[in-house]
Structures are given as C-alpha cells and as structure tokens.
Amino acid sequence: MTTDRLRATSLWLALVAADALFLWMFLSVVQLEAIGHAAGGSSETWNARPILQFVADWRHGMAGNSPIYMPGFFALAAAAWYWTQAQSLPRLVVQGLLALGAGGCIACLAAPIGEAAATAAFERTFGVNAARITSPVWQAGLVGAYTAACWTVFVVASKKALVQRSFRPFAVVPIPYVALVLTRTWSVNGLLATWCLRAADSDPIAVGSLVAIPVLTAILVKTARHQGL
C-alpha cells in the first residue's frame, strides 16, 4: 500500500470513528427520549420538557457527560476536513455514506454502554427510576445520521470554498439544512440558551467549548492553505 493510499485510508477511518461518536450520542438516549414523549401525553407528574432537554443536553455533551460541548460536532468537523481531498463529488458522496454506515454499525454496538451511563445520570438528576419504554432505534438513528450528513456537507463545502477561493461550494449547503432547521428548532434554541447561560456564569466547560471553536477553526484554515482540491 502506497503512502498516499495509507493516508487516505487512515483519514477515512477517522471519519468513520467521528461518525460513530456522533451517532452514539444520539442512540444512547433513545429510551430516555421515549420516556419524555410518554410523559408529555400522560397524567404523570413528570413534565416532558425537562426530560427532553436532558436528552438534548446528553446528545450534545452538555449533561456532564463530556469534557467539551458538542463533542461529535468537533470530532466530525476535524475528521471531515482532513478527509476531504482532491477527488470527485460522486466519490466524496460514496465514501461519506460508507463512513456514515460503518459508523452507525459501531454506534449501535456501543449504544448499550451509552444507554446505561445516560440512564444513571438521568436517575440522579430526576431522582426516579427510569422505566424501560420500547422505542424504535431507527428513528433516532435516522435523525442522527441526517444531522451528521448535514454537518459533513457544511464542513466539506467550507474547505472547498476556502481552498478554491469561491463561494460556489456553498450552493448545496442550504438544501439539506432547511429540513434540519425546521425539524429541530426547539432543540437548537434550547442548546444555545443553555450554552450561553452557562458561559455567562463562567462554567469552565461552557467557556472552554466556546474558545475551542475559533481555535479549531484557525487550525483547520491554516492547514487547508497548504492543500489543493
């Protein structure tokens, strides 16, 4: 195997790992999300909104389960940025979908570990035992996969736009994001509000996560200037 081939394979495997982390965060709270929806439609004393907020926080590393907020987004941004090379769009799509599929399989296998950790944190937070509710895993998997795909498209388009010094690569970005924004408005708004409030209170993880955004961006931009696509 040539050096270039080995490097390309390594970068693709890194993308698989990032996709696995991203999807694992979604699949780990499938049962808790089902509890939240059930609470919203029953006469129980639980309020659905705090439960669903906990689910959203966990998925994005904001429930005390990660040393940085949005770990899946950070990992996928770095992996997708370096994976993007001088290759055709069809090849990028095929490799991206294969990575997403492989990452999804890994996430499914590791989901029980995340579910146990998330359930334990949930029970500590709400002081109740979480009854298991049957919920289709594929629904959360599809939402997670679509979100990961949208983010990957944005990252790839950003790198190509930077290297090519053109905004043309961004032409495809709004199309998938329209559906994402429409379907996940409450989640996005809740996460931003939580992040801003915690940062304002000088929470070290919230502040550190904010600082990590421009730092990672600067690193990615600097390395991209030495590449051609």
CORPEHU-V902177 format. One record per helix or strand. SS is the DSSP state (~ for helix, > for strand). FROM is the first residue (numbers start at 1). TO is the last residue. If there is no record, write none. Layout:
[[SS | FROM | TO] [SS | FROM | TO]]
This chain:
[[~ | 3 | 27] [~ | 30 | 40] [~ | 48 | 59] [~ | 71 | 83] [~ | 89 | 126] [~ | 137 | 164] [~ | 168 | 183] [~ | 185 | 200] [~ | 204 | 224]]
